[in-house]
Amino acid sequence: MSILEKIKESKKFENFLKTKTGDDIFTKAKLVNEILETEPYTGNEGLGMISMDKLKGEYEIKEKNGDIHPVIMLGSNSYLNLSTDERVVSSAKEALNKYGYGMGAVSNYAGITQLHSELEQRIATFYGTESAIVFPSGYGANIGIISALCSEGDVIINDSANHASIFDGCKLSGADIKVFPHSDMRALERILSKLPSEQCGRLIVTDGVFSMDGDIAKLDIITGLAKEYNCKVMVDDAHGLGIVGETGRGSAQYYNVMDKIDLHAGMLSKSPGGLGGYCAGSKEVIQYLKLYARTYFFSTALPASIAGGLNKAFELFETDTAGRKELWEKINYLKTKLTQTGFDIGHSQSAIIPVMIYDEEKLFPLHYELRKKGLYTNIVTYPAVRRKECRLRLCVMKDLTYSQIDRAVKILEETAKKYGIIN
Ligand SMILES: Cc1ncc(COP(=O)(O)O)c(C=O)c1O
């Protein structure tokens, strides 16, 4: 079977979670593994596995046949290169030497050090809230926050492009889930205006910067509607933290509504370069989450080395010395070049730039070819977005050089022309 036939076949993927009556629970695993055996999914071991010397900022990819070759990296969320920043790494090393490499207990038992408390305090200060909680996983943060605060009888209103972890938290909560089309504020208002009055617990939850589109939630309108319809607002600003807004305080700062957000959630794995998730809010709510967010209460605390590195990252954010302005120069440079070359890059307002392909049959071979030519991008299709809106996702990093960006655009241009994506 050809690559393209296999891809078409892989549309079964969409239903792979729905085992038919009589199917063994491992049937879906068999199907997925068969698909993974086909060319476009292989080439490198796993879709995104790379060998690299990150500390030197050099990225290499190992192809399935053993070939190792350098790539220009446009697929990392460490936008400010803080995961390898000397200042951050040395703070992490200091903590590693002092506390060892694992915490050995959940936060509420013996799992946290003063570095964890310091980090929570820094996050609260950063957002101007009373308190903050740090979860050992970003995905787990959204699940824990939402499922602890909402339950049956409440309603949670979601942007359709929200991250999977938000939807999973909503499902787990048992609350009624409403979804409006991406950034459609009229649709949001329609939903709000029809809510039965007995649904008194109301939460609007949204990504700040949307992870697959790079645009920013219209928080000015959302917070206005929330006030009118008596809803609480939670923002997951995983991709806005440290980058968006006048001093990098994220999407809410961009719209000047920081004090109108009830729950400032976010991830410590993207621009801060570490791991984990957080929520900043009122003292009362944060204290409640520390006892009732199950992904906090029942999960081992973040390693102290990560907390140590993150304290340094937040110190850099506080003083706006993490390289945000330099990153924006590179983002704007790349965006201009891509637009001039004729690419459809959607409405990006962040370090995430989608390059729309709209045709999955071209997407996989195109991505593969880019990689072989030395350009690493993220490949995005179902289940992250609808198949017909498939795309490449380019993530800009501060330490990219202008000549690397020029070269990346050249590779993209040449290859996209070959596939008829641009003229
Ligand atoms: C918007 C958003 N929220 C949550 C997460 C989960 O964060 P983490 O990867 O740190 O678990 C991600 C990352 O994939 C994300 O993009």
The ligand as a Gaussian input file, in Angstrom:
#p B3LYP/6-31G(d) Opt

LIG

0 1
 C       -2.418000      25.523000      25.931000
 C       -1.751000      24.356000      26.608000
 N       -2.180000      23.984000      27.812000
 C       -1.637000      22.938000      28.447000
 C       -0.577000      22.229000      27.914000
 C        0.013000      21.074000      28.667000
 O        1.228000      21.488000      29.203000
 P        2.414000      20.480000      29.507000
 O        2.970000      20.061000      28.185000
 O        3.372000      21.278000      30.299000
 O        1.838000      19.338000      30.264000
 C       -0.079000      22.606000      26.672000
 C        1.087000      21.895000      26.073000
 O        1.072000      21.074000      25.280000
 C       -0.686000      23.686000      25.987000
 O       -0.274000      24.042000      24.769000

